[in-house]
Amino acid sequence: MDRNHLERCVQIDNGLNADSSPSAGYVSLETEIPEVLYLGMKEFLVSNPSWDQYRVMSSALANFLFQNGCGDRAVTECYLNDLFSRSKA
């Protein structure tokens, strides 16, 4: 998979869905992950009912991007919100 694959997927998705726009705020992703990560996420979700799989993946991605130099203010905001949020459970 080349580095531009994700961008092409977003362009294709935007072309097929006339109702969706970049301002919609969400992009659907599908990926394979190692089973050990899946089991870890499943265990985490069972013990943290205020989280769901979407919040976990979004938080993990924001964490990765922030720690690897992404300077986008929205990414930083997501990272900090997840870092300082308290569990409601």
C-alpha positions in Angstrom: 0.0 0.0 0.0 1.4 3.4 -1.0 1.3 6.5 1.1 -1.4 8.1 -1.1 -3.8 5.3 -0.7 -5.8 6.9 2.1 -6.1 10.2 0.2 -7.4 8.4 -2.8 -10.0 6.5 -0.7 -11.2 9.9 0.7 -11.5 11.4 -2.8 -13.4 8.4 -4.0 -15.7 8.4 -1.0 -16.4 12.1 -1.5 -17.1 11.6 -5.2 -19.6 8.8 -4.5 -21.5 10.4 -1.7 -22.9 13.8 -2.9 -24.4 14.4 0.5 -21.1 14.0 2.4 -18.6 16.9 2.5 -15.3 17.4 4.3 -17.3 19.5 6.9 -19.4 16.5 7.8 -16.7 15.6 10.4 -16.4 11.9 10.0 -14.8 9.4 7.7 -15.4 5.7 7.9 -12.3 3.5 7.9 -11.9 -0.3 7.7 -8.7 -2.0 8.7 -7.3 -5.2 10.0 -5.6 -5.2 13.3 -3.7 -7.9 15.2 -5.9 -10.1 17.3 -4.0 -9.2 20.4 -5.0 -5.5 19.9 -8.6 -6.5 19.3 -8.7 -8.6 22.5 -7.0 -5.8 24.5 -9.6 -3.3 23.2 -12.4 -5.7 24.0 -11.2 -6.2 27.5 -10.8 -2.4 28.0 -14.4 -1.8 26.7 -15.8 -4.4 29.1 -14.2 -2.6 32.1 -14.9 1.0 30.8 -18.6 1.1 29.8 -18.4 4.9 29.0 -16.1 4.2 26.1 -17.0 2.5 22.8 -14.8 1.1 20.0 -15.1 4.4 18.0 -13.9 6.5 20.9 -11.0 4.1 21.5 -9.9 4.2 17.9 -10.3 7.9 17.6 -8.3 8.5 20.8 -5.6 6.1 19.7 -5.2 7.8 16.3 -5.2 11.3 17.9 -2.5 10.1 20.4 -0.4 8.7 17.6 -0.6 11.7 15.4 0.0 14.2 18.2 3.0 12.3 19.5 4.5 12.0 16.0 4.4 15.7 15.3 1.0 16.5 13.8 0.5 20.2 14.4 -3.2 20.3 13.4 -5.1 22.1 16.2 -8.1 19.8 15.9 -5.9 16.7 16.4 -4.3 18.4 19.4 -7.7 19.2 20.9 -8.9 15.6 20.5 -5.7 14.3 22.1 -5.9 16.6 25.1 -9.7 16.1 25.5 -9.1 12.3 25.7 -6.0 12.7 27.9 -7.9 14.7 30.5 -11.4 13.3 30.3 -12.6 11.4 33.3 -14.5 8.1 33.1 -18.2 8.4 33.9 -18.3 4.8 35.1 
